Amino acid sequence: MKKVFILALSLFIGMSANAQKVEFEEYDLDNGMHVILHQDNTAPVVITSVFYHVGSKDENPERTGFAHFFEHLLFEGTENIERGKWFEIVASNGGSNNATTDYDRTYYYEMFPSNAVNVGLWMESERLLHPIINQIGVDTQNEVVKEEKRVRGDNQPYGNIVAELTKLLFTNHPYKGTVIGEMDHLDAATLDEFQAFNKKYYVPNNATLVVAGDIDKAEVKKMVQDYFGPIPRGEDIIRKYAKEDPITEAIKGKAYDANIQIPAIIAAYRTPSFLERDAYVLDMVSSYLSDGKSSKLYKKLVDNQKQALAVQAVNLSLEDYGIYALFALPLGDVSLATLLAEMDEEIVKLQNELISENDYQKLQNKFENQFVNSNSSVSGIANSLAESYAYYGDTNLINNEINIYRSITREDIQNVAKKYLNPNQRVELEYLPKEKESN
């Protein structure tokens, strides 16, 4: 589902642009659900959200796509919410809702006028305690997911680049798959398998509930206990994923896309988890290289040398590993090899020279601004609170994460580039046009 809020109210946006400390209260229910409350009475809006620590990496490799499938399936209805009525109930109470899935987690959220906070809590407790997982819902959502795959992947220009990269970057770890999964796996799955997935992962001890916005904490605590307290604890989830051997020699590949006319070159490196400090440094490296028209790669390849239509450096950080990728589209008859060599030249400069003090200060200013913006809306705060606890076990990271970026030095940037961004440690993917088959 798209990350879009459709509520007509715009007041959910925080009234302050300053990096004010986010106050919160957190506690555990007896069933293991972690609860985080954030009170902000500047606008009459409330977010109710539940972060489930389950993503595509948790799937049976013969049944990929389950995590994303459940993002859709659990809007079907519950014992007390008639099938097809979920969105109608939300809209009739002046709210909006959505959900997202990635490799590591699934996140559901509602935004309501603050006088309807009970509706959001009731609906999320229903999703957890009383979901109806039957063949009608499975068959319906199977078609929805297939259409999403066609629109966002198969028929989207450059839509399968990440899928092609992960197949080459990962041999053992489940990141080698895609979040949306294989459609034949979903077709082959039985109803019992879907129900077993729900029973294993959709349990309160695998969930973080965040209620943020215009709330009375004492009232909300009682609601949380009433709605979620009786839900039984699930079995503890044990995770043990296969490790990857280091890449020591460049892996070269080609992939074809009938939706494109301009080829692309991608150099991708397997990098550390976002739990490690080096991942933060790589965020700064990508910003330095390609964030904005004054960035090094854009200015060089697009503006000055007129060799590229587009160029980008991306740090996709995940819970177990990360993917650092350089991407470029050639202009005219410039070869992909030339673009790769030009991008490599900038990486070598990073490895051999400290970036300028001026560029370093620009980076610090950018990350300060991003930090302020990430906590400038109640929806952003709710998401950050959930991730800080569920991933890092430190909810106050929402206030302290900027200190990690502030601590990064020019020497750190140079050393991380030396450590991870070497030609023998990467995948080199040529993403090429494919002629469409005639009917």
N, C-alpha and C positions, 0 to 999 in steps of 0.2 A: 504494500500500500504506500501511496505517496506520503512524504513527510509534509503534510499540509494541514493547517488548522482552518476551519471554515466558519468559526464563530463570528457573528457580526460585530461583537464587541472588540474594540481595539485597546481597551483599557488594561489588558493583561500585560502590556509592555511596561516594564519597570519605569518608574518616574525619575529614577536617578541614573545618570551616566557615570557616576563615580564608582570606583571599586570599593564599595562598602562591604564590610564583613557580613557574610551570610550567617545569620543565627539559625540554629536548628536544635531540635531535641530528638533523640533516638533511643529506642529500646527494643527488646525482643518479646514477642508473645511466647506463651508456653509451648506452642507448636513449632517454634523455630523461625517464624516470619519476622524479619527485621522491619521496623517501622521508623520512618523519619518524618518529622513534622517541621515545617517552615512557615512561620506566620508573617504575612506582609499585608497589612490592611490599607495599602495605598490605593487599591482598586478592587471592586467587588467581584473578583474572579478567583476561582480555585482550580487547581490541577490535582486530579487523582491519577496516580500512575503505579504500575507494577512492573518491575524488572525481574524477568525470569532468567536465571543463569543457564540458558540452554540455547545453543545455536547449531549451525549445520555441522560443526565438528563433532557433535555428540551423536550423530546418526550412525546407524548400521550402514556400512559401505555398500550394502546391497539394497538399501532403502533410503537413498539420499533424497533430500527435499522435504523431509518430515517437519523440521523446525519451521521453515517458511510456510509449509502447508497449514500448520496449526495456527499461524498468525491469521490466516483466513478462516479456518474451520471454527475457531472459538468465537466468531461473531455470529455463528449460525443460530444459536439460541440455547436456552437452559431449561431446567424443569419449571422455572417460574418466569421465563421470558420466551414468549412464543416465537417460533421460527420465523425469521424475516422481520421481527419487530425491534431488534436491537437499535438500529439507527433511528427508527421512528421515536423510540423512547428518549434517546439522547436529544434529538432535535426538538421534541415537544417540551423539553425542559430548558431550552435555550442554549444547548451545548454543542460540542463537536467532539469527535474522537478519532483515533487512528492507532496504528501499530507498525512496528518495523522489526525486521529480523536481520541479523548478520551472522558471521561465523561463530560468534561467542555468546550471543544473548538474543532474547526476544523482549520487546518493550511495548506495553500497552498503555495508553493514556487517554484521559478525558479532560476537557475543559468546560466548566460550568459556571454560571453565575453562583456566587458564594452561598446563596440560600438553597442550592441544590447539591451541596457536597454529599449529602446522604445518598443521593441517587448514584453518584459516581462510585461511592464505596459499596453500595448494595450490588451494583452491576459487576464490579470486579470480584466481589465475593461469590457471586453467582457463577462467574466464569471459572473460578477455582473450585468451587464445591459441587456445583450442579450442572456441568456441561452435558449436553446431549450430543454424543458422538455416534451417529447412526449412518447407514449406507446412503440415505438421501443426501445428508450434508456432505459426505465424502464425495459422492458423485458430482454434486453441484460445484463444490470448490475445486475439484479436479479440472473441470472445464475452465474455471476462472484462472487457475494457475497456468494452465496451458496457454491461454490467451495472453497472460502477462509475459510469459516467456517469449512468445512470438513478437510482442510489441517491444519489449525492453531489450531483448537479446537478439533473437534470430533475424528480426527485421529492422534493427536499429544500427545505423552505421557505427562501426567500431565497437558494437555492443558486446562482443565476445572476447575482447582483448584480455580481461582479467582471467576469464576461464582458461584461455590458452596459456597464459603465463603461469597460473598455479599448477597446471598439469606438468610443466617443466621444472618449476622451482621446488615442488614437493613430491617426493617419492613415497614416503611412508605416512606422514602426518595427514589427518583428514582435511587440512586446508587445500589439499590437491583437488578437491571437488569444488562445486559451486554452491552458493546459498540456495538457489532455486532448485537445484538437484536435477536428476534425470527423470524424464516423464515416464519412461517404461517402468522405473522403480515404483512410482506412485500408482501406476496402473496395476502392477502386480501385487501391491500390498493388500492385505486382508483387513477387515474391520477390527479383528482382534489385535493386529499389530498397531493400528492407530490408537486403540484404547490403551494398550500397554505403554505406548510412548507417553500418553497423557498421564497415566498413573505414576510413571517413573519421575517425570520432570516437572509436572504441574502440581507441585506440593508446596506448602507454606515454607518449609525449611530450605527451599530453593528459590525463594522470592523475597524481593525488597519492595515494600510499599512506601510510596512517598505521597504525602498530602501537603500541598504548598499553596499559599495565597491567603486570601481573606478568611481566616478561620479563627474559631475559638478553640484553643488547644484542648481544654478540658472536655468540651462537647465532642470534639473529634476523637479523642481517646476512647470515650465511651462507645461511640459508633464503631470504631475499629475493633474494639473488644467484642461488641455484640455481633458484628458481621463476620469477622475473621477468627475470633478466638475459638469457636467451636470446631473449626476445620481440623481434622486429624493430621498429625505430622506424618510425612511420608518416610520411606526408607532413605537412609543416608546415600548420597550419590558419590560413587568412587570413580574418579577420572584418571585414566592412565593412557596417554597418547604416545604413539611411536615417535621416536626422535629422528631427526634428519642428520645425515653425515654432512660435513661442510662441503661446499662446492669448491673444487680446487682447479677446475678447468672449465673454460667457457662452454656453456651448453647452447647450441645454435638450433633454431627452429624456424619453421615457416607456417603461417596459417592464412586461410583465405576467407574473404568476406564478399558476398555478392552485392552488398549494399554500399560499397565504397568504390570510388574511382581513383582516389589518391592513396598510395601506399603509406605505411607508417613504419618507423623503426622504434623498437622499445628495448632498452637495456634495463634488466631488473635484477635486483640483488636481494638475497634472503638476509634479513636483518633481525635485531633482537625484538623481543616482546615489548609492548608499551609499558610494562612494569619496570623496565630498566632505564636508567638515566640516559644511556646512549640514544634511546628512541627520541628523547626530547631534543638532543643535539641534532639528530637527523631532521627533525621538524624545522630547525633553524637553517640547516643546509638547503632544504628544498625551498624555503622562503627566499633565501639568498640567491638561489639559482634562477627561480622562475616566478616569483610572486610579484606580478605587476610589470608594467612596461619599462621600468627602470632596472629590472632584475638583469643579472649577467647574461643568461642564455637568451632571453627575449631581445635584449638590446643588441646582442651580437648577431644572432642568427636571423631575426625577423627585421629589425630596424637597419642595422649597419651593413651586414653582408648580403641581405636579401636572399638567404638560402632556404628559409623555412616559412611555411604558412603559419605554423603553430609549433610551440615547444613548451614542454612542461616537465617539472621534476616533482614527484609525488611521494610522500611518505605515508604508506598505508600500514599503520601500526595495529597489530592484533594482540590477543592475549598471550599466545604461545610463541609466535614469530611475527616478523614484520616483512613488508615488501617495499623496497625502495626502487622506484622506476623513473627512468628518463624516457621521454616520449617526444617524437618530432614528426611533422609532416613536411615533405620537401616542396619547394617552390620550383616550378618549371622542371628542368631536366637534372636538377641536383640529385645525386645518388644517395641512397640510404647509407652507404658506407661513409660518404663524406660527412653526412649529418652526425653519424656516430662518432667519427674522429673529432669533429668540432666540439661535440659535447664532452668527449673524453678530455680534450684539451683544458676545458674549464675545471674538470675534476682534478686533473694533475696540478693545476694552479692552486686549488684548495689544499692539496696535499703537500705542496712544496713552499707555499707562502701563507703568511697570516693575512686574513682579510683586513682591510683598512679599518682604522678606528671609526671613521665616518660610517662605513657600511655596518659595522658592528652596532653602533648606536641606533641606526635605522632599524636593525633587526630587533633590538631591545624595545624600541618604541612600538613596533608592530605587534609584538607579543604582549606588551602591556595593554594595547588597545584591544586585542583579541580577548584578553582576560576580562576586561571590563565589559565587553559586549556579550561574552558568554554568560555573565551573571546579571544581565540587564533586563531579563524578562523572567517571569515566574515559571514559564515552561522550560527555559534554559536551566534555571536553578534546579528544578525538579529532576531533570535528566542528569545534571552534574552530581547532585547528591546521591542518586541511585548508583551511578557508575563509580563514584569515589568509594562508596562502601563495598559494593558487590565485587569490584575488581581489586581494589587496593586494600580493603579492610580499614580504610581511614577516611571517614566521611569529611573530616576537616580539610582534606586535600582540596576541597572546593575553594578554600580560602588561601591555602599555602602553595598550590601548584605553581603559581607565578614565580615563587622563590627558586624553583628548580631552573626555570629559564633565566632568571636573573643571575644565577650562579654560573651559567655557562660562559666560558671564556673563548677568546679567539683561538687559543691553543687547543681547547676541547674540540672546536670545529675542525681544525686541521687534523687532529689525531683520529677522530671518528671517520673522517674521509679516508685517511690512510688505512684504517682498520677494515672497513667494510666495502668501499667503492673501488674495487680493483677489477680489471678485465677478466682475470681468471676466476672470479667469484660470482659470475653472473650468468643470466640467460640473455641471449641476444635473439630477439624475435622479429622477423620480418612479417608484417601484417599486410597482406597483398590483396588487390582486387581479384574477384573471381567472376567469371562470366556466368550470368544467370541462365539456368537451363530453360530451353524453349519448351513450350507445352506441346 
